[in-house]
Amino acid sequence: MTVIDGNHSSRRINLVAAAMKAEKYLEVGVADGETFFSVSIPSKTGVDPKFRFDAKSRESEGEHFCEMSSDDYFTGVARGTKFDIVFLDGLHVFPQTFRDFCNAIMFTGDNSLIIIDDTIPSDVYSSIPEVNLALATRTREGGTGAAWHGDIYKMIYAVHDFFPSLSYLTVSSRGNPQTFIWRETRRYFSPRFNSLEQISRMTWFDFQENMDLANLSPEEYAIPTVISKLLSSDFG
């Protein structure tokens, strides 16, 4: 498997995109474009309330930019578009990411892939939904570093319990943890929480007790597995 240059996100995306011959890509939460500009897919759309670059000067036939909230994009701009790969890297809070995910499903096909960034917090402080509080609390308790993932980890449990027709795994090495989701019905499905409210109230300690549901996989195994699933015609 050829390694493609870029950060961990674009590397993973490009490996999958090349294998599945992806043509349309959506990225929610573009920021400075570090991942977006390194993705090698013919038609790319970036959505962000405030880009950290001159989006108008970068607009081209293959790169489209929508400076707006993801809610506004999905409800007013996306319309009938179908994306092969969707990368969700927006607000690191569960309610918004869950809404983005539900919307993204409507704009993907049977062989599409949805990737959610930062799904495994590095410590209890990293799991706090508000970034300033997370960093301040870590510092106050004598910790160091600026790692912050928010409560995106709750997405794993929401997908597990409420989307049994979707399968997933979480890439756990060579960069930030990311959960890859595709259409494939999970056999022997059994919800663990069966309550979105309970999932929304989960803590770091609940997450630790239910880590088995993350389906952690090292990148060298995860990417070939995802590619194999996307290229398979058996989604029953």
Sine and cosine of phi, psi and omega as CSV:
sin_phi,cos_phi,sin_psi,cos_psi,sin_omega,cos_omega
0.00,0.00,0.84,-0.54,-0.05,-1.00
-0.97,0.25,0.73,-0.68,0.05,-1.00
-1.00,0.06,0.81,-0.59,-0.02,-1.00
-0.98,-0.18,0.70,-0.71,-0.03,-1.00
-0.88,0.48,0.44,-0.90,0.05,-1.00
0.67,-0.74,-0.02,-1.00,0.08,-1.00
-0.97,0.25,0.02,-1.00,-0.08,-1.00
-0.87,0.50,-0.59,0.81,-0.02,-1.00
-0.92,0.39,-0.79,0.61,-0.02,-1.00
-0.92,0.40,-0.55,0.84,0.05,-1.00
-0.87,0.50,-0.76,0.65,-0.01,-1.00
-0.91,0.42,-0.72,0.70,-0.02,-1.00
-0.88,0.48,-0.69,0.72,-0.04,-1.00
-0.92,0.40,-0.59,0.81,0.04,-1.00
-0.89,0.45,-0.71,0.71,0.02,-1.00
-0.93,0.36,-0.69,0.72,-0.05,-1.00
-0.88,0.48,-0.66,0.75,-0.01,-1.00
-0.90,0.43,-0.65,0.76,-0.03,-1.00
-0.93,0.35,-0.63,0.78,-0.05,-1.00
-1.00,-0.08,0.03,1.00,-0.01,-1.00
0.81,0.58,0.75,0.66,-0.01,-1.00
-0.89,0.45,0.64,-0.77,-0.02,-1.00
-0.90,-0.43,-0.43,0.90,-0.05,-1.00
-0.76,-0.65,0.75,-0.66,-0.09,-1.00
-0.76,-0.65,0.67,-0.74,0.07,-1.00
-0.82,-0.57,0.74,-0.67,0.08,-1.00
-0.82,-0.57,0.85,-0.53,0.04,-1.00
-0.97,-0.23,0.90,-0.44,-0.07,-1.00
0.99,-0.11,0.93,0.36,-0.13,-0.99
-1.00,0.07,-0.57,0.82,-0.02,-1.00
0.82,0.58,-0.89,-0.46,-0.04,-1.00
-1.00,0.01,0.00,1.00,0.11,-0.99
0.99,0.10,0.24,0.97,-0.05,-1.00
-0.82,0.58,-0.71,0.71,0.03,-1.00
-0.99,0.17,-0.74,0.67,-0.11,-0.99
-0.80,0.60,-0.76,0.65,-0.09,-1.00
-0.96,0.29,-0.24,0.97,0.02,-1.00
-0.99,-0.11,-0.10,1.00,0.02,-1.00
-0.98,0.18,0.76,-0.65,-0.03,-1.00
-0.97,-0.23,0.98,0.19,0.06,-1.00
-0.71,-0.70,0.71,-0.71,-0.13,-0.99
-0.80,0.60,-0.70,0.71,-0.03,-1.00
-0.87,-0.50,0.89,-0.45,-0.06,-1.00
-0.83,-0.56,0.67,-0.74,0.06,-1.00
-0.84,-0.55,0.78,-0.62,0.04,-1.00
-0.92,-0.40,0.69,-0.72,-0.01,-1.00
-0.83,-0.56,0.79,-0.62,0.02,-1.00
-0.31,-0.95,0.66,-0.75,0.03,-1.00
-0.88,0.47,-0.49,0.87,-0.01,-1.00
-0.46,-0.89,0.98,-0.19,0.03,-1.00
-0.93,0.37,0.54,-0.84,0.04,-1.00
-0.99,-0.12,0.53,0.85,0.06,-1.00
-0.39,-0.92,0.17,-0.99,-0.01,-1.00
-0.99,0.16,1.00,-0.06,-0.08,-1.00
-0.90,0.44,-0.59,0.81,-0.04,-1.00
-0.88,0.47,-0.62,0.78,-0.01,-1.00
-0.96,0.28,-0.33,0.94,-0.01,-1.00
-1.00,-0.09,-0.17,0.99,-0.03,-1.00
-0.87,0.49,0.71,-0.70,0.01,-1.00
-0.46,-0.89,-0.05,-1.00,0.00,-1.00
-0.89,0.45,-0.52,0.85,-0.05,-1.00
-0.98,-0.20,-0.15,0.99,-0.02,-1.00
-0.77,-0.64,0.87,-0.50,-0.05,-1.00
-0.85,-0.53,0.65,-0.76,-0.07,-1.00
-0.80,-0.60,0.75,-0.66,0.02,-1.00
-0.85,-0.52,0.97,-0.23,-0.02,-1.00
-1.00,0.08,1.00,0.01,-0.05,-1.00
-0.22,-0.97,0.14,-0.99,0.06,-1.00
-0.94,0.35,0.42,-0.91,0.04,-1.00
-0.90,0.44,-0.55,0.83,0.05,-1.00
-0.87,0.50,-0.72,0.69,0.01,-1.00
-0.91,0.42,-0.60,0.80,0.00,-1.00
-0.91,0.42,-0.78,0.63,-0.07,-1.00
-0.92,0.39,-0.55,0.83,-0.05,-1.00
-1.00,0.02,-0.30,0.95,-0.08,-1.00
-0.78,-0.63,-0.29,0.96,-0.12,-0.99
-0.88,-0.48,-0.66,0.75,-0.13,-0.99
-0.87,0.50,-0.69,0.72,0.00,-1.00
0.74,0.68,-0.82,-0.57,-0.14,-0.99
-1.00,0.04,0.21,0.98,-0.04,-1.00
-0.93,0.38,0.63,-0.78,0.10,-1.00
-0.87,-0.50,0.81,-0.59,-0.03,-1.00
-0.97,-0.25,0.57,-0.82,0.05,-1.00
-0.99,0.15,-0.61,0.79,0.02,-1.00
-0.71,-0.71,0.75,-0.67,0.07,-1.00
-0.85,-0.53,0.79,-0.61,0.01,-1.00
-0.92,-0.40,0.90,-0.43,-0.02,-1.00
-0.99,-0.17,0.94,-0.34,-0.04,-1.00
-0.64,-0.77,0.64,0.77,-0.04,-1.00
-1.00,0.01,-0.70,-0.71,0.02,-1.00
-0.85,0.53,0.74,-0.67,-0.06,-1.00
-1.00,0.04,0.77,0.64,0.05,-1.00
-0.79,-0.61,0.59,-0.81,-0.11,-0.99
-0.86,0.51,-0.75,0.66,-0.07,-1.00
-0.84,0.54,-0.71,0.70,-0.02,-1.00
-0.93,0.36,-0.67,0.75,-0.01,-1.00
-0.92,0.40,-0.61,0.79,0.05,-1.00
-0.89,0.45,-0.67,0.75,0.03,-1.00
-0.91,0.41,-0.67,0.74,0.05,-1.00
-0.88,0.48,-0.65,0.76,-0.01,-1.00
-0.90,0.44,-0.73,0.68,0.01,-1.00
-0.88,0.48,-0.64,0.77,0.05,-1.00
-0.92,0.39,-0.66,0.75,-0.04,-1.00
-0.88,0.48,-0.58,0.81,0.02,-1.00
-0.84,0.54,-0.59,0.81,-0.03,-1.00
-0.94,0.33,-0.27,0.96,-0.07,-1.00
-0.87,-0.49,0.49,0.87,0.08,-1.00
-0.75,-0.66,0.29,-0.96,-0.02,-1.00
-0.95,-0.32,-0.13,-0.99,-0.07,-1.00
-0.88,0.47,-0.52,0.86,-0.04,-1.00
-0.94,-0.33,0.43,0.90,0.00,-1.00
-1.00,0.01,0.23,-0.97,-0.02,-1.00
-0.77,-0.63,0.70,-0.71,0.12,-0.99
-0.90,-0.43,0.76,-0.65,-0.01,-1.00
-0.88,-0.47,0.77,-0.64,0.04,-1.00
-0.92,-0.38,0.81,-0.59,-0.07,-1.00
-0.99,0.10,0.44,-0.90,0.18,-0.98
0.87,0.50,0.72,0.70,-0.09,-1.00
-1.00,0.03,-0.08,1.00,0.04,-1.00
-0.82,-0.57,0.97,-0.24,0.02,-1.00
-0.91,0.42,0.55,-0.83,-0.09,-1.00
-0.99,0.16,-0.39,0.92,0.07,-1.00
-0.32,-0.95,0.00,-1.00,-0.06,-1.00
-0.89,0.46,-0.56,0.83,0.00,-1.00
-0.94,0.35,-0.63,0.78,0.00,-1.00
-0.89,0.46,-0.39,0.92,-0.06,-1.00
-1.00,0.07,-0.10,1.00,0.01,-1.00
-0.94,0.33,0.78,-0.62,-0.10,-0.99
-0.89,0.46,-0.49,0.87,-0.06,-1.00
-0.99,-0.15,0.87,-0.50,-0.18,-0.98
-0.88,0.47,-0.71,0.70,-0.03,-1.00
-0.90,0.44,-0.64,0.77,0.04,-1.00
-0.91,0.41,-0.65,0.76,0.00,-1.00
-0.87,0.50,-0.75,0.66,-0.04,-1.00
-0.93,0.36,-0.65,0.76,-0.01,-1.00
-0.91,0.41,-0.64,0.77,-0.01,-1.00
-0.92,0.39,-0.67,0.74,0.04,-1.00
-0.87,0.50,-0.70,0.71,0.00,-1.00
-0.90,0.44,-0.68,0.73,-0.02,-1.00
-0.89,0.46,-0.55,0.84,-0.02,-1.00
-1.00,0.03,0.11,0.99,0.07,-1.00
1.00,-0.01,0.13,0.99,0.01,-1.00
-0.99,0.11,0.18,-0.98,0.03,-1.00
-0.74,-0.67,0.27,-0.96,0.04,-1.00
0.99,-0.15,0.29,-0.96,-0.05,-1.00
-0.86,-0.50,0.37,0.93,0.00,-1.00
-0.89,0.45,0.72,-0.69,0.04,-1.00
-0.49,-0.87,0.81,-0.59,0.00,-1.00
-0.87,-0.49,-0.23,0.97,-0.04,-1.00
0.94,0.35,-0.31,-0.95,-0.02,-1.00
-0.97,-0.23,0.57,0.82,0.07,-1.00
-0.88,0.47,-0.41,0.91,-0.01,-1.00
-0.82,0.57,-0.43,0.90,0.00,-1.00
-0.90,0.43,-0.37,0.93,0.03,-1.00
-0.88,0.48,-0.56,0.83,0.01,-1.00
-0.85,0.53,-0.69,0.72,-0.06,-1.00
-0.97,0.24,-0.53,0.85,0.06,-1.00
-0.92,0.40,-0.70,0.72,0.03,-1.00
-0.91,0.42,-0.70,0.71,-0.02,-1.00
-0.86,0.52,-0.73,0.69,-0.14,-0.99
-0.99,0.10,-0.50,0.87,-0.17,-0.99
-0.89,-0.46,0.01,1.00,0.03,-1.00
-0.73,-0.69,0.91,0.42,-0.05,-1.00
-0.92,0.40,-0.25,0.97,0.05,-1.00
-1.00,0.08,0.03,1.00,0.05,-1.00
-0.91,-0.42,0.62,-0.78,0.09,-1.00
-0.93,-0.37,0.31,-0.95,-0.08,-1.00
-0.36,-0.93,0.32,-0.95,0.21,-0.98
-0.53,-0.85,0.32,-0.95,-0.03,-1.00
-0.89,-0.46,0.89,-0.46,0.02,-1.00
-0.95,0.32,0.82,-0.58,-0.19,-0.98
-0.88,-0.47,0.16,0.99,-0.03,-1.00
-0.64,-0.77,0.28,-0.96,0.08,-1.00
0.87,0.49,0.68,0.73,0.03,-1.00
0.71,-0.71,-0.09,-1.00,-0.01,-1.00
-0.86,0.52,0.58,-0.82,0.09,-1.00
-0.93,0.38,0.73,-0.69,-0.01,-1.00
-0.67,-0.75,0.63,-0.77,0.01,-1.00
-0.98,-0.20,0.82,-0.57,-0.02,-1.00
-0.98,-0.20,0.78,-0.63,-0.12,-0.99
-0.78,-0.62,0.73,-0.69,0.01,-1.00
-0.62,-0.78,0.23,-0.97,-0.02,-1.00
-0.99,0.15,0.95,-0.30,0.11,-0.99
-0.28,-0.96,0.87,-0.50,-0.04,-1.00
-0.91,0.42,0.77,-0.64,0.03,-1.00
-0.99,0.13,0.77,-0.63,0.03,-1.00
-0.99,0.17,0.44,-0.90,0.02,-1.00
0.85,0.53,0.64,0.77,-0.03,-1.00
-0.93,0.37,0.69,-0.73,0.08,-1.00
-0.49,-0.87,0.91,-0.43,0.00,-1.00
-0.91,0.41,0.56,-0.83,-0.01,-1.00
-0.99,-0.15,-0.59,0.81,-0.04,-1.00
-0.96,-0.29,-0.70,0.72,0.04,-1.00
0.86,0.51,0.47,0.88,0.01,-1.00
-0.45,-0.90,0.90,-0.44,0.05,-1.00
-0.90,0.44,-0.56,0.83,0.02,-1.00
-0.90,0.45,-0.68,0.73,0.02,-1.00
-0.90,0.45,-0.65,0.76,0.04,-1.00
-0.89,0.45,-0.67,0.74,-0.03,-1.00
-0.90,0.43,-0.38,0.92,-0.02,-1.00
-0.99,-0.13,0.10,0.99,-0.01,-1.00
-0.88,0.48,0.51,-0.86,0.06,-1.00
-0.92,-0.39,0.10,-1.00,0.08,-1.00
-0.82,0.57,-0.61,0.79,-0.06,-1.00
-0.95,0.30,-0.59,0.81,0.11,-0.99
-0.89,0.45,-0.67,0.74,0.03,-1.00
-0.85,0.52,-0.71,0.70,0.00,-1.00
-0.88,0.48,-0.63,0.78,-0.03,-1.00
-0.95,0.31,-0.34,0.94,-0.05,-1.00
-0.87,-0.49,0.45,0.89,-0.04,-1.00
-0.87,0.49,-0.43,0.90,-0.04,-1.00
-0.86,0.52,-0.47,0.88,-0.03,-1.00
-0.97,0.26,-0.16,0.99,-0.01,-1.00
-0.95,0.32,-0.35,0.94,-0.05,-1.00
0.80,0.60,0.83,0.55,-0.03,-1.00
-0.91,0.41,0.64,-0.77,-0.02,-1.00
-0.49,-0.87,0.74,-0.68,0.07,-1.00
-0.90,0.44,0.50,-0.87,-0.10,-0.99
-0.83,0.56,-0.64,0.77,-0.07,-1.00
-0.91,0.42,-0.35,0.94,0.09,-1.00
-0.99,-0.16,-0.62,0.78,-0.11,-0.99
-0.90,0.44,-0.74,0.68,-0.08,-1.00
-0.90,0.45,-0.74,0.68,0.08,-1.00
-0.87,0.50,-0.57,0.82,0.03,-1.00
-0.91,0.42,-0.72,0.69,0.02,-1.00
-0.88,0.48,-0.70,0.71,0.01,-1.00
-0.86,0.51,-0.71,0.70,0.01,-1.00
-0.87,0.50,-0.67,0.74,0.00,-1.00
-0.91,0.41,-0.68,0.73,-0.04,-1.00
-0.93,0.37,-0.49,0.87,-0.01,-1.00
-1.00,0.05,-0.16,0.99,-0.01,-1.00
-0.98,0.18,0.54,-0.84,0.03,-1.00
-1.00,-0.09,-0.06,1.00,-0.06,-1.00
-0.99,-0.12,0.99,-0.15,0.03,-1.00
-0.91,-0.43,0.39,0.92,-0.02,-1.00
-0.99,0.12,0.00,0.00,0.00,0.00
